[in-house]
């Protein structure tokens, strides 16, 4: 399975081969779908692969969905088997662009940008727009942002017996520290 993700990642990022790029194999992505009075629905992946083309602001990322880890193993098992169906849909991808990105204007002070693109999760492509903070320090580029996703938009079915325990809006946050390649 890991070979499949690695091969897919190489093919996914080939369009970035000749550009000035920054990348990371340890990007952090979290999602939270908790509802008050119930157990926290929170997961984190610290192995998100991301590439940023600083010539034009294009970026792409890929995550092995099974890399999202929960506080409890049972919740993680249900997520992988019933909701995300990781055996059938092993990865989540994003391909998009930082709107109005200009690498010459990067400073150590975070600047607000919008990142727009297509998120593929559970075999479904959806347009997403994200508020992000981008800055450069010590030769690295930092990209942090968040957006909201709805399980229903990605054909994820929440069983009726737990429907009230999982939020309709899932808060997704990402935190990348990218180094020059």
C-alpha positions in Angstrom: 0.0 0.0 0.0 2.8 2.4 0.9 4.4 1.7 -2.5 1.1 2.6 -4.2 1.0 6.0 -2.4 4.7 6.6 -3.2 4.3 5.8 -6.9 1.1 7.9 -7.0 2.9 10.8 -5.3 5.8 10.7 -7.8 3.4 10.7 -10.7 1.3 13.4 -9.1 4.2 15.8 -8.6 5.9 15.4 -12.0 4.5 18.6 -13.3 6.7 20.4 -10.7 10.0 18.9 -12.0 11.5 22.0 -13.7 10.2 24.7 -11.4 11.7 26.2 -8.3 10.0 24.2 -5.7 9.8 23.7 -1.9 8.5 20.6 -0.4 7.9 18.6 2.8 7.2 14.9 3.6 6.2 15.8 7.2 3.3 18.2 6.7 0.7 18.2 9.4 -3.0 18.0 8.5 -5.7 17.7 11.2 -9.5 17.4 11.1 -12.0 17.9 13.8 -15.6 17.0 13.7 -16.5 17.0 17.3 -20.0 17.8 18.7 -20.5 19.2 22.3 -21.2 16.6 24.9 -19.8 13.7 22.9 -16.3 12.2 22.5 -13.8 14.3 20.5 -13.6 13.4 16.8 -10.1 14.6 16.0 -7.4 13.1 13.9 -3.9 14.1 12.7 -1.5 13.1 9.9 2.1 14.2 10.2 3.2 12.6 7.0 1.4 14.7 4.4 3.6 15.3 1.3 3.3 18.8 -0.1 5.1 20.6 -3.0 4.9 24.3 -3.7 6.1 25.8 -7.0 7.3 29.3 -5.9 7.5 30.5 -9.5 3.7 30.4 -9.9 2.1 29.5 -6.6 0.9 26.1 -7.7 0.8 23.5 -4.9 -0.1 19.9 -4.5 -0.3 17.5 -1.6 -1.0 13.8 -1.0 -1.9 12.0 2.2 -2.3 8.3 2.9 -5.7 8.4 4.6 -4.7 5.6 7.0 -2.0 8.0 8.4 -4.7 9.9 10.2 -4.5 8.9 13.8 -7.2 9.3 16.5 -7.1 9.3 20.3 -8.8 5.9 20.4 -7.9 2.9 18.2 -11.6 1.9 17.8 -12.5 5.3 16.4 -9.5 5.0 14.0 -10.7 1.6 12.9 -14.2 2.8 12.3 -12.9 5.8 10.3 -10.7 3.6 8.1 -13.2 0.8 7.5 -16.6 2.5 7.5 -16.2 6.2 6.7 -13.1 6.8 4.6 -13.0 3.2 3.3 -9.2 3.4 3.0 -8.9 -0.1 1.4 -10.9 1.4 -1.6 -9.7 5.0 -1.3 -6.2 4.9 0.1 -5.2 8.5 -0.5 -6.5 12.1 -0.4 -5.0 14.6 -2.8 -5.1 18.4 -3.3 -4.0 20.3 -6.3 -4.4 24.0 -6.5 -2.8 27.4 -6.4 -2.1 30.2 -4.0 -4.0 33.1 -5.5 -1.9 36.2 -6.4 1.3 34.5 -5.0 4.5 36.4 -5.6 7.7 34.9 -4.2 9.5 38.2 -4.3 7.1 39.5 -1.7 7.6 36.7 0.9 9.0 38.0 4.2 9.3 36.8 7.7 5.9 38.4 8.5 3.0 36.2 7.7 0.8 37.4 4.8 -2.8 36.4 4.1 -3.6 34.5 0.9 -6.4 32.4 -0.5 -5.6 28.9 -1.7 -8.0 27.5 -4.3 -8.0 24.1 -5.8 -9.5 20.6 -5.9 -9.5 18.2 -3.0 -10.0 14.5 -3.7 -11.2 12.4 -0.8 -13.2 9.2 -0.8 -13.0 9.2 -4.6 -14.8 12.5 -5.0 -13.3 15.8 -6.3 -14.5 19.0 -4.8 -13.4 22.6 -5.2 -12.1 24.1 -2.0 -11.0 27.5 -1.0 -8.8 28.1 2.1 -7.6 31.1 4.0 -3.9 30.7 4.5 -0.9 32.4 6.0 2.4 32.2 4.1 5.8 33.5 5.1 9.5 32.7 4.6 12.1 32.5 7.3 15.6 30.9 7.4 15.3 29.6 3.9 12.0 27.8 4.5 8.5 28.6 3.4 5.7 28.2 5.9 2.1 27.7 4.8 -0.7 27.4 7.4 -4.4 27.4 6.8 -7.8 26.0 7.3 -11.1 25.2 5.6 -14.4 23.4 6.2 -15.4 20.2 4.5 -18.7 18.3 4.7 -18.6 14.5 4.8 -21.8 14.5 2.6 -19.9 16.4 -0.2 -17.5 13.5 -0.4 -20.1 10.7 -0.3 -19.1 9.8 3.2 -22.1 8.2 5.0 -22.4 8.7 8.7 -24.5 5.9 10.3 -27.7 7.1 11.9 -26.7 5.7 15.3 -23.7 8.1 15.5 -24.9 10.9 13.3 -25.5 13.2 16.2 -22.0 12.6 17.5 -20.2 13.8 14.3 -20.3 17.4 13.1 -21.8 18.2 9.7 -18.9 20.6 9.1 -15.4 19.2 9.5 -12.7 21.7 10.4 -9.5 20.9 8.4 -6.2 22.6 9.3 -2.8 22.2 7.7 0.6 23.3 8.7 3.6 23.0 6.3 7.3 23.8 6.7 8.7 23.6 3.2 12.4 23.4 2.3 14.0 24.2 -1.1 14.6 21.2 -3.4 
